[in-house]
Amino acid sequence: MTNPNDDVIETLLRRRFEGPAIDAGFSERVMQRLPPRRRRVAWPLWLGLLAGTVAGCLSLAGAPILDAGWRDGPTGGFSAQAWSLLLAAAVLTWMAVGWALAESEGG
């Protein structure tokens, strides 16, 4: 069984009328009764960033390429491999931060 007003509603939606729908103030009353929007907290983002940094450092602690780079550092500079690894880690970290910030603002 279909509602007899379905055709009228369908016509209104297809015409793309300008302005709000006439609802005798129903929408305004509903909006007033909604609970206030919760404020987002930033600590999960920073905790995740810290945990990711610590996990990344721990996973790279035994990497031979990083060890060779640290040994070369005091004697004149990092090796190209160490710079590449550090640059890749920095880029991936900032990409993750950007993604997290974009997701937090979009929600």
C-alpha positions as CSV (number, residue, x, y, z in Angstrom):
1,M,0.0,0.0,0.0
2,T,1.4,3.4,-0.9
3,N,0.8,6.7,0.6
4,P,-1.4,9.0,-1.6
5,N,1.0,11.9,-0.9
6,D,3.9,10.1,-2.5
7,D,3.2,11.5,-5.9
8,V,3.1,15.1,-4.5
9,I,6.4,14.6,-2.6
10,E,8.0,13.1,-5.7
11,T,6.9,16.1,-7.8
12,L,8.3,18.6,-5.2
13,L,11.6,16.8,-5.1
14,R,11.9,16.7,-8.8
15,R,11.1,20.4,-9.2
16,R,14.1,21.4,-7.0
17,F,12.2,24.1,-5.3
18,E,14.1,26.9,-3.5
19,G,13.8,27.5,0.2
20,P,13.0,25.4,3.2
21,A,10.1,22.9,3.2
22,I,7.0,24.2,4.9
23,D,6.7,22.1,8.1
24,A,5.0,24.5,10.6
25,G,8.2,24.9,12.6
26,F,8.8,21.1,13.0
27,S,12.4,21.2,11.9
28,E,13.2,24.1,14.2
29,R,11.7,22.3,17.2
30,V,13.7,19.1,16.4
31,M,16.9,21.1,16.1
32,Q,16.3,22.8,19.5
33,R,15.8,19.4,21.2
34,L,19.0,17.8,19.8
35,P,21.8,17.5,22.3
36,P,24.7,19.9,21.9
37,R,27.5,18.6,19.7
38,R,30.3,17.1,21.7
39,R,33.6,18.8,21.6
40,R,36.4,16.8,20.0
41,V,39.4,16.1,22.1
42,A,42.9,16.1,20.6
43,W,44.6,13.8,23.0
44,P,43.9,10.6,21.0
45,L,45.6,12.1,18.0
46,W,48.7,13.0,20.0
47,L,48.8,9.7,21.8
48,G,48.6,7.9,18.5
49,L,51.4,10.0,17.1
50,L,53.6,9.3,20.1
51,A,52.8,5.6,20.1
52,G,53.6,5.4,16.4
53,T,56.8,7.3,16.8
54,V,57.9,5.0,19.6
55,A,56.9,1.9,17.7
56,G,58.7,3.1,14.6
57,C,61.9,3.8,16.6
58,L,61.8,0.5,18.3
59,S,61.3,-1.4,15.1
60,L,64.2,0.5,13.4
61,A,66.5,0.2,16.4
62,G,68.1,-3.0,15.1
63,A,68.2,-2.1,11.4
64,P,71.7,-2.4,10.1
65,I,71.2,0.5,7.6
66,L,70.3,2.9,10.5
67,D,73.2,1.5,12.6
68,A,75.7,2.2,9.8
69,G,74.2,5.7,9.4
70,W,74.6,6.5,13.1
71,R,78.2,5.3,13.1
72,D,79.0,7.5,10.1
73,G,77.3,10.6,11.7
74,P,80.0,11.6,14.2
75,T,82.8,11.0,11.6
76,G,81.5,13.4,9.0
77,G,77.8,12.9,8.2
78,F,75.2,10.3,7.6
79,S,75.4,7.9,4.8
80,A,72.9,8.2,1.9
81,Q,71.1,5.1,3.1
82,A,70.5,6.6,6.5
83,W,69.3,9.9,5.0
84,S,66.9,8.0,2.8
85,L,65.5,6.0,5.7
86,L,65.1,9.0,7.9
87,L,63.4,11.0,5.1
88,A,61.0,8.1,4.3
89,A,60.1,7.8,8.0
90,A,59.5,11.6,8.2
91,V,57.4,11.7,5.1
92,L,55.3,8.8,6.2
93,T,54.8,10.3,9.6
94,W,53.6,13.6,8.3
95,M,51.3,11.8,5.8
96,A,49.7,10.0,8.7
97,V,49.3,13.2,10.6
98,G,47.7,14.9,7.7
99,W,45.4,12.0,7.1
100,A,44.4,12.0,10.8
101,L,43.8,15.7,10.8
102,A,41.7,15.5,7.6
103,E,39.6,12.7,9.0
104,S,39.0,14.5,12.3
105,E,37.8,17.7,10.6
106,G,35.6,15.8,8.2
107,G,33.6,14.0,10.9
